[in-house]
């Protein structure tokens, strides 16, 4: 059960680089290069929303699902890869918990 790291180029006007860490205990950490932006969310707070050639990764507030804490604009391919990493992490964690 190891954390997975990826770097994605955001589809915003500044083409920033996001370093993303998927932690199998159910946490996603994001840091934006050259900025002090560090964000974190539990998997349950995340929502992928596709529109055209991009996908928004939205972190919803855990208390009020209508409130957005932060969001990132990713390419559809990057969003698919990240979604698969999250699913794999959830499966690994479930297997570990069953084995205990």
N, C-alpha and C positions, 0 to 999 in steps of 0.2 A: 504494500500500500504506500505508494510514493506520490508526491505532488507532481503534476505535469505543468511545464512552463511553455508558453508560446508568446511570440511577438506578432502583433497584427498592426497593419497601417489603418488608421481610422479614416473614414470617408467624410471628414469634415473639411472645412475650408483651409485648415492649416496642415492637413495630412500628417497628423501627429502619430507617433508610435506608442502603442499600448503594450506593456508587458503584463501578461495575464498568468496567474498561478491558480490552478484548479487543485484544491485540497480535498482528498477523499472523505474527510469528515463532514463535508457539506458546505464548504466555504470557497468563494471565489474572491481573489484579491487582484486588483488592477492598479498599476502605477503608470502614469503618463511620463514618457521620457522628456527631459528638459523642463519639467514642471514639477511642482510639489504636490500634484494631485495624486492622492492615494485613496482608493475606494475599496470597500469590502461589502460582500453580501452573502447571505445564505442562499443555497440553491433554490429554496422555496420562494424567495423574493424575486427571482429572475423570470423574465418573459422575453421571448424572441418574437419580433413583429416585422414581417417582410413586406416591403413595398418596392416593387420594381427590381432594380439591380442592387439594392442594399437591404440590410436587415438591422433593425435597432435592437440592441440588447438593453432592456429596461430593468432597473432595480426599483421595485415598488417598496413603499414603506410597509414594514411588517404590521403596523397597527391599522393603517388605512390603505387598502390596496389601490385606491384612486390617486394617492399621492406618489410622486416619483422622486426617489432620492437622487438618482443619476441615470444617464443613458449614454451608450456608445453607438456610433454608426459603423457597422462592419460590412464588408462585402458578403454576399450570400454564401460563397464558398468558405470564408473564414468563420461565419456564424455556424455553418453546418459542422465544421471541424470542432468548434468550441462546444456545440451542443452534444456531439458524440463524446468528447472528453468528459463532460459533466455526467452523461449517462454511464460511461465506464466507471467513473469514480463512485457513483451511487451503487452500482452493481458490486464493485470491490468492497465497499463498506458493508453492504448487506451480507455478503459472503463471510466477511470477517466476523460480523456480529453473530451470525448463525453458528460459526465454528466455536465461538466462545461459549 
